[in-house]
Amino acid sequence: MAEGESLRLDKFLWFARIVKTRNLAQQLAEDGRLRLAGRIIDRAHAPVRVGDVLSFAVHGKVRVIKVEALPRRRGPPAEARLLQRSARRPVDERRRRRLEHFPEKVGTGFSAGKCSRH
């Protein structure tokens, strides 16, 4: 698709295989449980563009994804993975950065200021 083009939110969710059916995509969008570029979305026809960030909860986990490309069809899973990428750093990366800022927390899990009870 050409630059500046957009796609309906429900179609993107379905084409990118984030949800199994387009009906589920419409429900997710209309229930107000999805954010597009930080704004709460309550309509399935909201436009999605390349570079937009979507955040939503699915199966008890919050997903934050960045739109890398707009699909032309609902293709195979390998093709769908190319349309998006996770916008969150992996847990190991977050933990490594936290330990860089708080090196005194590294160790057995006990903080230095607490007394141990026997």
Backbone as XML, in Angstrom:
<?xml version="1.0"?>
<chain id="A" units="angstrom">
  <residue number="1" name="MET">
    <atom name="N" x="0.843" y="-1.179" z="0.000"/>
    <atom name="CA" x="0.000" y="0.000" z="0.000"/>
    <atom name="C" x="0.889" y="1.243" z="0.000"/>
  </residue>
  <residue number="2" name="ALA">
    <atom name="N" x="0.412" y="2.315" z="-0.581"/>
    <atom name="CA" x="1.187" y="3.542" z="-0.699"/>
    <atom name="C" x="1.275" y="4.267" z="0.642"/>
  </residue>
  <residue number="3" name="GLU">
    <atom name="N" x="2.270" y="5.132" z="0.735"/>
    <atom name="CA" x="2.473" y="5.901" z="1.956"/>
    <atom name="C" x="1.275" y="6.806" z="2.213"/>
  </residue>
  <residue number="4" name="GLY">
    <atom name="N" x="0.886" y="6.957" z="3.475"/>
    <atom name="CA" x="-0.246" y="7.786" z="3.832"/>
    <atom name="C" x="-1.574" y="7.052" z="3.790"/>
  </residue>
  <residue number="5" name="GLU">
    <atom name="N" x="-1.577" y="5.834" z="3.298"/>
    <atom name="CA" x="-2.818" y="5.064" z="3.249"/>
    <atom name="C" x="-3.170" y="4.555" z="4.629"/>
  </residue>
  <residue number="6" name="SER">
    <atom name="N" x="-4.418" y="4.210" z="4.793"/>
    <atom name="CA" x="-4.874" y="3.672" z="6.068"/>
    <atom name="C" x="-5.772" y="2.464" z="5.816"/>
  </residue>
  <residue number="7" name="LEU">
    <atom name="N" x="-6.049" y="1.756" z="6.898"/>
    <atom name="CA" x="-6.891" y="0.567" z="6.852"/>
    <atom name="C" x="-7.764" y="0.588" z="8.090"/>
  </residue>
  <residue number="8" name="ARG">
    <atom name="N" x="-8.984" y="0.111" z="7.963"/>
    <atom name="CA" x="-9.867" y="0.034" z="9.134"/>
    <atom name="C" x="-9.207" y="-0.792" z="10.235"/>
  </residue>
  <residue number="9" name="LEU">
    <atom name="N" x="-9.406" y="-0.373" z="11.468"/>
    <atom name="CA" x="-8.813" y="-1.050" z="12.609"/>
    <atom name="C" x="-9.224" y="-2.512" z="12.682"/>
  </residue>
  <residue number="10" name="ASP">
    <atom name="N" x="-10.512" y="-2.805" z="12.512"/>
    <atom name="CA" x="-10.963" y="-4.187" z="12.617"/>
    <atom name="C" x="-10.346" y="-5.064" z="11.530"/>
  </residue>
  <residue number="11" name="LYS">
    <atom name="N" x="-10.201" y="-4.513" z="10.316"/>
    <atom name="CA" x="-9.575" y="-5.287" z="9.241"/>
    <atom name="C" x="-8.100" y="-5.535" z="9.542"/>
  </residue>
  <residue number="12" name="PHE">
    <atom name="N" x="-7.396" y="-4.524" z="10.091"/>
    <atom name="CA" x="-5.988" y="-4.725" z="10.422"/>
    <atom name="C" x="-5.834" y="-5.818" z="11.472"/>
  </residue>
  <residue number="13" name="LEU">
    <atom name="N" x="-6.636" y="-5.782" z="12.533"/>
    <atom name="CA" x="-6.540" y="-6.792" z="13.596"/>
    <atom name="C" x="-6.773" y="-8.195" z="13.048"/>
  </residue>
  <residue number="14" name="TRP">
    <atom name="N" x="-7.692" y="-8.318" z="12.116"/>
    <atom name="CA" x="-8.011" y="-9.620" z="11.533"/>
    <atom name="C" x="-6.937" y="-10.039" z="10.527"/>
  </residue>
  <residue number="15" name="PHE">
    <atom name="N" x="-6.554" y="-9.142" z="9.620"/>
    <atom name="CA" x="-5.526" y="-9.461" z="8.622"/>
    <atom name="C" x="-4.194" y="-9.817" z="9.288"/>
  </residue>
  <residue number="16" name="ALA">
    <atom name="N" x="-3.843" y="-9.133" z="10.376"/>
    <atom name="CA" x="-2.570" y="-9.362" z="11.073"/>
    <atom name="C" x="-2.639" y="-10.563" z="12.019"/>
  </residue>
  <residue number="17" name="ARG">
    <atom name="N" x="-3.787" y="-11.237" z="12.029"/>
    <atom name="CA" x="-3.990" y="-12.444" z="12.835"/>
    <atom name="C" x="-3.832" y="-12.197" z="14.337"/>
  </residue>
  <residue number="18" name="ILE">
    <atom name="N" x="-4.233" y="-11.023" z="14.779"/>
    <atom name="CA" x="-4.226" y="-10.719" z="16.203"/>
    <atom name="C" x="-5.467" y="-11.325" z="16.848"/>
  </residue>
  <residue number="19" name="VAL">
    <atom name="N" x="-6.565" y="-11.347" z="16.103"/>
    <atom name="CA" x="-7.797" y="-12.013" z="16.533"/>
    <atom name="C" x="-8.212" y="-12.996" z="15.448"/>
  </residue>
  <residue number="20" name="LYS">
    <atom name="N" x="-9.036" y="-13.965" z="15.830"/>
    <atom name="CA" x="-9.396" y="-15.036" z="14.893"/>
    <atom name="C" x="-10.457" y="-14.647" z="13.882"/>
  </residue>
  <residue number="21" name="THR">
    <atom name="N" x="-11.385" y="-13.776" z="14.270"/>
    <atom name="CA" x="-12.453" y="-13.405" z="13.335"/>
    <atom name="C" x="-12.582" y="-11.887" z="13.274"/>
  </residue>
  <residue number="22" name="ARG">
    <atom name="N" x="-13.164" y="-11.419" z="12.196"/>
    <atom name="CA" x="-13.365" y="-9.975" z="12.070"/>
    <atom name="C" x="-14.400" y="-9.495" z="13.074"/>
  </residue>
  <residue number="23" name="ASN">
    <atom name="N" x="-15.362" y="-10.345" z="13.406"/>
    <atom name="CA" x="-16.355" y="-10.000" z="14.417"/>
    <atom name="C" x="-15.686" y="-9.753" z="15.773"/>
  </residue>
  <residue number="24" name="LEU">
    <atom name="N" x="-14.738" y="-10.596" z="16.144"/>
    <atom name="CA" x="-13.996" y="-10.385" z="17.393"/>
    <atom name="C" x="-13.187" y="-9.095" z="17.340"/>
  </residue>
  <residue number="25" name="ALA">
    <atom name="N" x="-12.639" y="-8.780" z="16.184"/>
    <atom name="CA" x="-11.892" y="-7.534" z="16.011"/>
    <atom name="C" x="-12.808" y="-6.331" z="16.219"/>
  </residue>
  <residue number="26" name="GLN">
    <atom name="N" x="-14.030" y="-6.404" z="15.681"/>
    <atom name="CA" x="-14.985" y="-5.310" z="15.852"/>
    <atom name="C" x="-15.373" y="-5.155" z="17.318"/>
  </residue>
  <residue number="27" name="GLN">
    <atom name="N" x="-15.596" y="-6.273" z="18.001"/>
    <atom name="CA" x="-15.949" y="-6.215" z="19.419"/>
    <atom name="C" x="-14.822" y="-5.615" z="20.246"/>
  </residue>
  <residue number="28" name="LEU">
    <atom name="N" x="-13.591" y="-6.023" z="19.991"/>
    <atom name="CA" x="-12.436" y="-5.502" z="20.720"/>
    <atom name="C" x="-12.340" y="-3.989" z="20.550"/>
  </residue>
  <residue number="29" name="ALA">
    <atom name="N" x="-12.541" y="-3.520" z="19.338"/>
    <atom name="CA" x="-12.456" y="-2.085" z="19.065"/>
    <atom name="C" x="-13.624" y="-1.315" z="19.684"/>
  </residue>
  <residue number="30" name="GLU">
    <atom name="N" x="-14.824" y="-1.825" z="19.555"/>
    <atom name="CA" x="-16.009" y="-1.101" z="20.017"/>
    <atom name="C" x="-16.197" y="-1.137" z="21.523"/>
  </residue>
  <residue number="31" name="ASP">
    <atom name="N" x="-15.566" y="-2.084" z="22.208"/>
    <atom name="CA" x="-15.681" y="-2.155" z="23.665"/>
    <atom name="C" x="-14.799" y="-1.125" z="24.367"/>
  </residue>
  <residue number="32" name="GLY">
    <atom name="N" x="-13.986" y="-0.398" z="23.617"/>
    <atom name="CA" x="-13.135" y="0.619" z="24.219"/>
    <atom name="C" x="-11.940" y="0.045" z="24.969"/>
  </residue>
  <residue number="33" name="ARG">
    <atom name="N" x="-11.544" y="-1.173" z="24.632"/>
    <atom name="CA" x="-10.418" y="-1.827" z="25.321"/>
    <atom name="C" x="-9.134" y="-1.746" z="24.512"/>
  </residue>
  <residue number="34" name="LEU">
    <atom name="N" x="-9.090" y="-0.839" z="23.563"/>
    <atom name="CA" x="-7.940" y="-0.744" z="22.683"/>
    <atom name="C" x="-7.513" y="0.717" z="22.581"/>
  </residue>
  <residue number="35" name="ARG">
    <atom name="N" x="-6.211" y="0.937" z="22.568"/>
    <atom name="CA" x="-5.678" y="2.290" z="22.394"/>
    <atom name="C" x="-4.896" y="2.349" z="21.092"/>
  </residue>
  <residue number="36" name="LEU">
    <atom name="N" x="-5.085" y="3.426" z="20.383"/>
    <atom name="CA" x="-4.376" y="3.682" z="19.136"/>
    <atom name="C" x="-3.647" y="5.005" z="19.330"/>
  </residue>
  <residue number="37" name="ALA">
    <atom name="N" x="-2.317" y="4.938" z="19.332"/>
    <atom name="CA" x="-1.490" y="6.132" z="19.563"/>
    <atom name="C" x="-1.861" y="6.806" z="20.886"/>
  </residue>
  <residue number="38" name="GLY">
    <atom name="N" x="-2.182" y="6.004" z="21.902"/>
    <atom name="CA" x="-2.497" y="6.522" z="23.224"/>
    <atom name="C" x="-3.949" y="6.919" z="23.442"/>
  </residue>
  <residue number="39" name="ARG">
    <atom name="N" x="-4.753" y="6.977" z="22.394"/>
    <atom name="CA" x="-6.161" y="7.351" z="22.509"/>
    <atom name="C" x="-7.031" y="6.100" z="22.611"/>
  </residue>
  <residue number="40" name="ILE">
    <atom name="N" x="-8.012" y="6.145" z="23.494"/>
    <atom name="CA" x="-8.955" y="5.033" z="23.600"/>
    <atom name="C" x="-9.840" y="5.034" z="22.358"/>
  </residue>
  <residue number="41" name="ILE">
    <atom name="N" x="-9.982" y="3.871" z="21.741"/>
    <atom name="CA" x="-10.762" y="3.730" z="20.520"/>
    <atom name="C" x="-12.057" y="2.983" z="20.848"/>
  </residue>
  <residue number="42" name="ASP">
    <atom name="N" x="-13.166" y="3.497" z="20.338"/>
    <atom name="CA" x="-14.454" y="2.828" z="20.568"/>
    <atom name="C" x="-15.207" y="2.608" z="19.262"/>
  </residue>
  <residue number="43" name="ARG">
    <atom name="N" x="-14.470" y="2.557" z="18.150"/>
    <atom name="CA" x="-15.110" y="2.318" z="16.859"/>
    <atom name="C" x="-14.208" y="1.451" z="15.985"/>
  </residue>
  <residue number="44" name="ALA">
    <atom name="N" x="-14.805" y="0.521" z="15.312"/>
    <atom name="CA" x="-14.059" y="-0.443" z="14.501"/>
    <atom name="C" x="-13.516" y="0.173" z="13.221"/>
  </residue>
  <residue number="45" name="HIS">
    <atom name="N" x="-14.066" y="1.289" z="12.798"/>
    <atom name="CA" x="-13.637" y="1.885" z="11.536"/>
    <atom name="C" x="-12.545" y="2.945" z="11.709"/>
  </residue>
  <residue number="46" name="ALA">
    <atom name="N" x="-11.930" y="3.015" z="12.902"/>
    <atom name="CA" x="-10.828" y="3.965" z="13.106"/>
    <atom name="C" x="-9.686" y="3.624" z="12.151"/>
  </residue>
  <residue number="47" name="PRO">
    <atom name="N" x="-9.066" y="4.619" z="11.535"/>
    <atom name="CA" x="-7.998" y="4.334" z="10.573"/>
    <atom name="C" x="-6.678" y="3.969" z="11.253"/>
  </residue>
  <residue number="48" name="VAL">
    <atom name="N" x="-6.008" y="2.969" z="10.730"/>
    <atom name="CA" x="-4.686" y="2.546" z="11.197"/>
    <atom name="C" x="-3.697" y="2.850" z="10.087"/>
  </residue>
  <residue number="49" name="ARG">
    <atom name="N" x="-2.570" y="3.455" z="10.467"/>
    <atom name="CA" x="-1.532" y="3.797" z="9.493"/>
    <atom name="C" x="-0.205" y="3.181" z="9.926"/>
  </residue>
  <residue number="50" name="VAL">
    <atom name="N" x="0.710" y="3.079" z="8.995"/>
    <atom name="CA" x="2.051" y="2.576" z="9.301"/>
    <atom name="C" x="2.679" y="3.505" z="10.329"/>
  </residue>
  <residue number="51" name="GLY">
    <atom name="N" x="3.273" y="2.908" z="11.367"/>
    <atom name="CA" x="3.903" y="3.673" z="12.435"/>
    <atom name="C" x="3.031" y="3.851" z="13.660"/>
  </residue>
  <residue number="52" name="ASP">
    <atom name="N" x="1.728" y="3.566" z="13.551"/>
    <atom name="CA" x="0.833" y="3.677" z="14.701"/>
    <atom name="C" x="1.187" y="2.623" z="15.745"/>
  </residue>
  <residue number="53" name="VAL">
    <atom name="N" x="0.922" y="2.946" z="17.010"/>
    <atom name="CA" x="1.151" y="2.013" z="18.108"/>
    <atom name="C" x="-0.204" y="1.621" z="18.685"/>
  </residue>
  <residue number="54" name="LEU">
    <atom name="N" x="-0.452" y="0.322" z="18.756"/>
    <atom name="CA" x="-1.692" y="-0.226" z="19.313"/>
    <atom name="C" x="-1.383" y="-0.885" z="20.646"/>
  </residue>
  <residue number="55" name="SER">
    <atom name="N" x="-2.236" y="-0.681" z="21.636"/>
    <atom name="CA" x="-2.084" y="-1.384" z="22.914"/>
    <atom name="C" x="-3.455" y="-1.904" z="23.336"/>
  </residue>
  <residue number="56" name="PHE">
    <atom name="N" x="-3.462" y="-3.147" z="23.806"/>
    <atom name="CA" x="-4.710" y="-3.808" z="24.169"/>
    <atom name="C" x="-4.393" y="-5.038" z="25.001"/>
  </residue>
  <residue number="57" name="ALA">
    <atom name="N" x="-5.403" y="-5.537" z="25.695"/>
    <atom name="CA" x="-5.255" y="-6.753" z="26.495"/>
    <atom name="C" x="-5.935" y="-7.907" z="25.773"/>
  </residue>
  <residue number="58" name="VAL">
    <atom name="N" x="-5.213" y="-9.005" z="25.619"/>
    <atom name="CA" x="-5.748" y="-10.216" z="25.025"/>
    <atom name="C" x="-5.255" y="-11.390" z="25.863"/>
  </residue>
  <residue number="59" name="HIS">
    <atom name="N" x="-6.169" y="-12.247" z="26.288"/>
    <atom name="CA" x="-5.843" y="-13.434" z="27.075"/>
    <atom name="C" x="-5.055" y="-13.078" z="28.340"/>
  </residue>
  <residue number="60" name="GLY">
    <atom name="N" x="-5.448" y="-11.980" z="28.991"/>
    <atom name="CA" x="-4.831" y="-11.599" z="30.253"/>
    <atom name="C" x="-3.459" y="-10.946" z="30.144"/>
  </residue>
  <residue number="61" name="LYS">
    <atom name="N" x="-3.004" y="-10.656" z="28.942"/>
    <atom name="CA" x="-1.703" y="-10.010" z="28.759"/>
    <atom name="C" x="-1.896" y="-8.727" z="27.959"/>
  </residue>
  <residue number="62" name="VAL">
    <atom name="N" x="-1.161" y="-7.705" z="28.342"/>
    <atom name="CA" x="-1.205" y="-6.451" z="27.601"/>
    <atom name="C" x="-0.202" y="-6.540" z="26.461"/>
  </residue>
  <residue number="63" name="ARG">
    <atom name="N" x="-0.676" y="-6.251" z="25.269"/>
    <atom name="CA" x="0.196" y="-6.258" z="24.087"/>
    <atom name="C" x="0.332" y="-4.842" z="23.578"/>
  </residue>
  <residue number="64" name="VAL">
    <atom name="N" x="1.544" y="-4.478" z="23.239"/>
    <atom name="CA" x="1.830" y="-3.186" z="22.632"/>
    <atom name="C" x="2.575" y="-3.484" z="21.344"/>
  </residue>
  <residue number="65" name="ILE">
    <atom name="N" x="1.976" y="-3.099" z="20.226"/>
    <atom name="CA" x="2.599" y="-3.398" z="18.936"/>
    <atom name="C" x="2.687" y="-2.132" z="18.092"/>
  </residue>
  <residue number="66" name="LYS">
    <atom name="N" x="3.675" y="-2.106" z="17.233"/>
    <atom name="CA" x="3.830" y="-1.012" z="16.285"/>
    <atom name="C" x="3.505" y="-1.554" z="14.895"/>
  </residue>
  <residue number="67" name="VAL">
    <atom name="N" x="2.711" y="-0.825" z="14.146"/>
    <atom name="CA" x="2.309" y="-1.234" z="12.801"/>
    <atom name="C" x="3.477" y="-0.966" z="11.852"/>
  </residue>
  <residue number="68" name="GLU">
    <atom name="N" x="3.993" y="-2.024" z="11.245"/>
    <atom name="CA" x="5.120" y="-1.918" z="10.324"/>
    <atom name="C" x="4.681" y="-1.808" z="8.869"/>
  </residue>
  <residue number="69" name="ALA">
    <atom name="N" x="3.542" y="-2.411" z="8.542"/>
    <atom name="CA" x="3.029" y="-2.392" z="7.167"/>
    <atom name="C" x="1.529" y="-2.649" z="7.206"/>
  </residue>
  <residue number="70" name="LEU">
    <atom name="N" x="0.842" y="-2.214" z="6.163"/>
    <atom name="CA" x="-0.590" y="-2.479" z="6.038"/>
    <atom name="C" x="-0.787" y="-3.643" z="5.081"/>
  </residue>
  <residue number="71" name="PRO">
    <atom name="N" x="-1.591" y="-4.619" z="5.486"/>
    <atom name="CA" x="-1.800" y="-5.798" z="4.635"/>
    <atom name="C" x="-2.813" y="-5.537" z="3.531"/>
  </residue>
  <residue number="72" name="ARG">
    <atom name="N" x="-2.739" y="-6.342" z="2.505"/>
    <atom name="CA" x="-3.727" y="-6.311" z="1.422"/>
    <atom name="C" x="-4.752" y="-7.444" z="1.605"/>
  </residue>
  <residue number="73" name="ARG">
    <atom name="N" x="-4.372" y="-8.454" z="2.393"/>
    <atom name="CA" x="-5.240" y="-9.623" z="2.579"/>
    <atom name="C" x="-4.888" y="-10.293" z="3.901"/>
  </residue>
  <residue number="74" name="ARG">
    <atom name="N" x="-5.680" y="-11.269" z="4.289"/>
    <atom name="CA" x="-5.371" y="-12.087" z="5.457"/>
    <atom name="C" x="-4.522" y="-13.254" z="4.952"/>
  </residue>
  <residue number="75" name="GLY">
    <atom name="N" x="-3.232" y="-13.105" z="5.065"/>
    <atom name="CA" x="-2.305" y="-14.108" z="4.556"/>
    <atom name="C" x="-1.920" y="-15.123" z="5.612"/>
  </residue>
  <residue number="76" name="PRO">
    <atom name="N" x="-0.914" y="-15.931" z="5.320"/>
    <atom name="CA" x="-0.446" y="-16.922" z="6.275"/>
    <atom name="C" x="0.225" y="-16.252" z="7.484"/>
  </residue>
  <residue number="77" name="PRO">
    <atom name="N" x="0.377" y="-16.992" z="8.593"/>
    <atom name="CA" x="0.965" y="-16.414" z="9.804"/>
    <atom name="C" x="2.342" y="-15.785" z="9.586"/>
  </residue>
  <residue number="78" name="ALA">
    <atom name="N" x="3.167" y="-16.376" z="8.757"/>
    <atom name="CA" x="4.499" y="-15.812" z="8.508"/>
    <atom name="C" x="4.389" y="-14.417" z="7.899"/>
  </residue>
  <residue number="79" name="GLU">
    <atom name="N" x="3.437" y="-14.238" z="7.019"/>
    <atom name="CA" x="3.208" y="-12.929" z="6.402"/>
    <atom name="C" x="2.652" y="-11.940" z="7.424"/>
  </residue>
  <residue number="80" name="ALA">
    <atom name="N" x="1.773" y="-12.420" z="8.286"/>
    <atom name="CA" x="1.162" y="-11.556" z="9.300"/>
    <atom name="C" x="2.194" y="-11.045" z="10.299"/>
  </residue>
  <residue number="81" name="ARG">
    <atom name="N" x="3.200" y="-11.852" z="10.620"/>
    <atom name="CA" x="4.236" y="-11.422" z="11.567"/>
    <atom name="C" x="5.038" y="-10.244" z="11.041"/>
  </residue>
  <residue number="82" name="LEU">
    <atom name="N" x="5.119" y="-10.084" z="9.737"/>
    <atom name="CA" x="5.871" y="-8.985" z="9.150"/>
    <atom name="C" x="5.125" y="-7.652" z="9.248"/>
  </residue>
  <residue number="83" name="LEU">
    <atom name="N" x="3.857" y="-7.690" z="9.565"/>
    <atom name="CA" x="3.039" y="-6.478" z="9.617"/>
    <atom name="C" x="3.214" y="-5.701" z="10.912"/>
  </residue>
  <residue number="84" name="GLN">
    <atom name="N" x="3.744" y="-6.316" z="11.941"/>
    <atom name="CA" x="3.796" y="-5.718" z="13.268"/>
    <atom name="C" x="5.073" y="-6.131" z="13.984"/>
  </residue>
  <residue number="85" name="ARG">
    <atom name="N" x="5.405" y="-5.369" z="15.006"/>
    <atom name="CA" x="6.482" y="-5.785" z="15.899"/>
    <atom name="C" x="6.130" y="-5.312" z="17.290"/>
  </residue>
  <residue number="86" name="SER">
    <atom name="N" x="6.611" y="-6.025" z="18.272"/>
    <atom name="CA" x="6.335" y="-5.681" z="19.657"/>
    <atom name="C" x="7.044" y="-4.379" z="19.995"/>
  </residue>
  <residue number="87" name="ALA">
    <atom name="N" x="6.320" y="-3.462" z="20.607"/>
    <atom name="CA" x="6.891" y="-2.171" z="20.972"/>
    <atom name="C" x="7.465" y="-2.204" z="22.384"/>
  </residue>
  <residue number="88" name="ARG">
    <atom name="N" x="7.317" y="-3.315" z="23.083"/>
    <atom name="CA" x="7.842" y="-3.435" z="24.442"/>
    <atom name="C" x="9.176" y="-4.151" z="24.408"/>
  </residue>
  <residue number="89" name="ARG">
    <atom name="N" x="10.067" y="-3.726" z="25.290"/>
    <atom name="CA" x="11.351" y="-4.406" z="25.403"/>
    <atom name="C" x="11.124" y="-5.760" z="26.060"/>
  </residue>
  <residue number="90" name="PRO">
    <atom name="N" x="11.907" y="-6.765" z="25.707"/>
    <atom name="CA" x="11.780" y="-8.052" z="26.372"/>
    <atom name="C" x="12.083" y="-7.935" z="27.869"/>
  </residue>
  <residue number="91" name="VAL">
    <atom name="N" x="11.564" y="-8.855" z="28.653"/>
    <atom name="CA" x="11.734" y="-8.819" z="30.103"/>
    <atom name="C" x="13.212" y="-8.802" z="30.480"/>
  </residue>
  <residue number="92" name="ASP">
    <atom name="N" x="14.039" y="-9.596" z="29.810"/>
    <atom name="CA" x="15.457" y="-9.632" z="30.138"/>
    <atom name="C" x="16.109" y="-8.279" z="29.948"/>
  </residue>
  <residue number="93" name="GLU">
    <atom name="N" x="15.720" y="-7.573" z="28.916"/>
    <atom name="CA" x="16.270" y="-6.240" z="28.658"/>
    <atom name="C" x="15.844" y="-5.273" z="29.760"/>
  </residue>
  <residue number="94" name="ARG">
    <atom name="N" x="14.581" y="-5.327" z="30.184"/>
    <atom name="CA" x="14.114" y="-4.455" z="31.273"/>
    <atom name="C" x="14.856" y="-4.768" z="32.554"/>
  </residue>
  <residue number="95" name="ARG">
    <atom name="N" x="15.042" y="-6.054" z="32.833"/>
    <atom name="CA" x="15.735" y="-6.457" z="34.063"/>
    <atom name="C" x="17.184" y="-5.990" z="34.036"/>
  </residue>
  <residue number="96" name="ARG">
    <atom name="N" x="17.837" y="-6.119" z="32.890"/>
    <atom name="CA" x="19.233" y="-5.691" z="32.782"/>
    <atom name="C" x="19.358" y="-4.197" z="33.043"/>
  </residue>
  <residue number="97" name="ARG">
    <atom name="N" x="18.460" y="-3.397" z="32.486"/>
    <atom name="CA" x="18.508" y="-1.947" z="32.704"/>
    <atom name="C" x="18.222" y="-1.588" z="34.154"/>
  </residue>
  <residue number="98" name="ARG">
    <atom name="N" x="17.288" y="-2.292" z="34.782"/>
    <atom name="CA" x="16.974" y="-2.031" z="36.187"/>
    <atom name="C" x="18.177" y="-2.336" z="37.060"/>
  </residue>
  <residue number="99" name="LEU">
    <atom name="N" x="18.882" y="-3.421" z="36.769"/>
    <atom name="CA" x="20.050" y="-3.783" z="37.558"/>
    <atom name="C" x="21.200" y="-2.800" z="37.352"/>
  </residue>
  <residue number="100" name="GLU">
    <atom name="N" x="21.273" y="-2.180" z="36.190"/>
    <atom name="CA" x="22.293" y="-1.149" z="35.966"/>
    <atom name="C" x="22.039" y="0.051" z="36.866"/>
  </residue>
  <residue number="101" name="HIS">
    <atom name="N" x="20.769" y="0.390" z="37.083"/>
    <atom name="CA" x="20.424" y="1.547" z="37.900"/>
    <atom name="C" x="20.438" y="1.239" z="39.395"/>
  </residue>
  <residue number="102" name="PHE">
    <atom name="N" x="20.191" y="0.002" z="39.768"/>
    <atom name="CA" x="20.120" y="-0.388" z="41.174"/>
    <atom name="C" x="21.008" y="-1.606" z="41.432"/>
  </residue>
  <residue number="103" name="PRO">
    <atom name="N" x="22.340" y="-1.465" z="41.352"/>
    <atom name="CA" x="23.220" y="-2.633" z="41.505"/>
    <atom name="C" x="23.166" y="-3.252" z="42.896"/>
  </residue>
  <residue number="104" name="GLU">
    <atom name="N" x="22.761" y="-2.489" z="43.909"/>
    <atom name="CA" x="22.697" y="-3.042" z="45.261"/>
    <atom name="C" x="21.594" y="-4.079" z="45.416"/>
  </residue>
  <residue number="105" name="LYS">
    <atom name="N" x="20.670" y="-4.136" z="44.494"/>
    <atom name="CA" x="19.562" y="-5.097" z="44.563"/>
    <atom name="C" x="19.954" y="-6.473" z="44.042"/>
  </residue>
  <residue number="106" name="VAL">
    <atom name="N" x="21.127" y="-6.595" z="43.442"/>
    <atom name="CA" x="21.572" y="-7.879" z="42.910"/>
    <atom name="C" x="21.969" y="-8.773" z="44.078"/>
  </residue>
  <residue number="107" name="GLY">
    <atom name="N" x="21.564" y="-10.012" z="44.049"/>
    <atom name="CA" x="21.956" y="-10.929" z="45.114"/>
    <atom name="C" x="20.898" y="-11.966" z="45.369"/>
  </residue>
  <residue number="108" name="THR">
    <atom name="N" x="20.703" y="-12.252" z="46.624"/>
    <atom name="CA" x="19.831" y="-13.351" z="47.010"/>
    <atom name="C" x="18.360" y="-12.990" z="47.069"/>
  </residue>
  <residue number="109" name="GLY">
    <atom name="N" x="18.039" y="-11.720" z="46.920"/>
    <atom name="CA" x="16.643" y="-11.329" z="47.013"/>
    <atom name="C" x="16.329" y="-10.652" z="48.328"/>
  </residue>
  <residue number="110" name="PHE">
    <atom name="N" x="17.242" y="-10.703" z="49.291"/>
    <atom name="CA" x="17.053" y="-10.023" z="50.561"/>
    <atom name="C" x="17.643" y="-8.628" z="50.457"/>
  </residue>
  <residue number="111" name="SER">
    <atom name="N" x="16.939" y="-7.629" z="50.966"/>
    <atom name="CA" x="17.497" y="-6.284" z="50.940"/>
    <atom name="C" x="18.440" y="-6.118" z="52.128"/>
  </residue>
  <residue number="112" name="ALA">
    <atom name="N" x="19.401" y="-5.241" z="52.006"/>
    <atom name="CA" x="20.458" y="-5.091" z="53.005"/>
    <atom name="C" x="19.932" y="-4.536" z="54.320"/>
  </residue>
  <residue number="113" name="GLY">
    <atom name="N" x="18.866" y="-3.750" z="54.304"/>
    <atom name="CA" x="18.394" y="-3.086" z="55.518"/>
    <atom name="C" x="17.473" y="-3.923" z="56.389"/>
  </residue>
  <residue number="114" name="LYS">
    <atom name="N" x="16.992" y="-5.035" z="55.951"/>
    <atom name="CA" x="16.044" y="-5.829" z="56.732"/>
    <atom name="C" x="16.790" y="-6.844" z="57.604"/>
  </residue>
  <residue number="115" name="CYS">
    <atom name="N" x="16.231" y="-7.088" z="58.771"/>
    <atom name="CA" x="16.826" y="-8.112" z="59.614"/>
    <atom name="C" x="16.227" y="-9.469" z="59.223"/>
  </residue>
  <residue number="116" name="SER">
    <atom name="N" x="16.994" y="-10.489" z="59.399"/>
    <atom name="CA" x="16.481" y="-11.820" z="59.091"/>
    <atom name="C" x="15.878" y="-12.428" z="60.346"/>
  </residue>
  <residue number="117" name="ARG">
    <atom name="N" x="14.758" y="-13.070" z="60.206"/>
    <atom name="CA" x="14.099" y="-13.698" z="61.353"/>
    <atom name="C" x="14.390" y="-15.184" z="61.323"/>
  </residue>
  <residue number="118" name="HIS">
    <atom name="N" x="14.655" y="-15.725" z="62.476"/>
    <atom name="CA" x="14.974" y="-17.149" z="62.569"/>
    <atom name="C" x="13.849" y="-17.938" z="63.160"/>
  </residue>
</chain>
